[in-house]
Amino acid sequence: MTNTDTNTATATNTGFVEAAQAAAALHDTGSKKKGKARRRTAKALACFALISTGLLVLAEPWLLLPVAVLVLAIALWD
């Protein structure tokens, strides 16, 4: 039997699905705390980048051009 021939019924009979779910449950402990910390860090970095970019643009207005190009590139990214 190949990997593509395996269906849920045969996988359940071998205990593969249960073992995968048990492993996922063990691995999932504390993921909410990690997710909150990661989002908080990302938000802080985004705010820092925005503030520093704003200060640089106030100091030298021509620096807005590379920032605008970067924002456009990110917006067009597929």
C-alpha positions in Angstrom: 0.0 0.0 0.0 1.4 3.4 -0.9 1.0 6.7 0.9 -1.7 7.8 -1.5 -3.7 4.6 -0.9 -4.0 5.2 2.9 -7.3 6.5 4.0 -8.6 7.5 7.4 -10.2 4.1 8.1 -6.9 2.1 7.6 -4.9 4.8 9.4 -7.3 4.6 12.4 -7.0 0.8 12.5 -3.2 1.0 12.8 -3.4 3.7 15.5 -1.4 6.2 13.4 -4.0 9.0 13.7 -4.3 8.6 17.5 -0.5 8.6 17.9 -0.3 11.8 15.7 -3.0 13.5 17.7 -1.3 12.5 21.0 2.0 13.9 19.8 0.3 17.1 18.6 -1.4 17.5 22.0 2.0 17.1 23.8 3.7 19.6 21.5 0.9 22.1 21.8 1.5 22.9 25.5 2.3 26.6 26.1 1.7 27.6 22.5 -0.7 30.3 23.5 1.9 32.0 25.7 4.5 31.8 23.0 2.0 33.2 20.5 1.2 36.1 22.7 4.8 36.9 23.3 5.6 36.6 19.6 2.7 38.9 18.7 3.8 41.4 21.4 7.4 41.4 20.1 6.2 41.8 16.5 4.0 44.7 17.5 6.8 46.4 19.4 9.2 46.0 16.4 6.6 47.4 14.0 6.0 50.4 16.2 9.8 51.0 16.6 10.2 50.7 12.8 7.3 53.1 12.2 8.6 55.7 14.7 12.2 55.5 13.5 11.1 55.8 9.9 8.9 58.8 10.7 11.8 60.5 12.5 14.1 59.8 9.5 11.6 61.2 7.1 11.1 64.3 9.2 14.9 64.8 9.2 15.4 64.1 5.5 12.2 64.1 3.5 13.8 62.4 0.5 14.1 59.2 2.6 10.4 58.7 2.1 11.0 57.5 -1.4 12.7 54.1 -0.5 10.1 53.6 2.2 7.3 54.1 -0.3 9.0 51.7 -2.8 9.3 49.1 0.0 5.7 49.4 1.0 4.7 49.1 -2.7 6.8 46.0 -3.1 5.3 44.4 0.0 1.8 45.3 -1.2 2.4 43.7 -4.6 4.0 40.6 -3.2 2.0 37.4 -4.0 
